[in-house]
Amino acid sequence: MSDFKKYQCKECEHIYDEEKGDPDSGLAPGTRWNDIPDTWSCPICGAPKDFFKQME
């Protein structure tokens, strides 16, 4: 399954890319959005996970 998706923060427009992950936040490359804990927040502005929307 290699159809990685991207999610954009509605607050600061930071993009979470499943393929790249977010190693600085402890999310390894390939970490799927649904596998990220609900307590995770945007590494740029601190917005909660539910402030992100899936990009087309």
Secondary structure, DSSP 8 states (H G I E B T S, - for coil): -----EEEETTT--EEETTT-BGGGTB-TT--GGGS-TT-B-TTT--BGGGEEE--
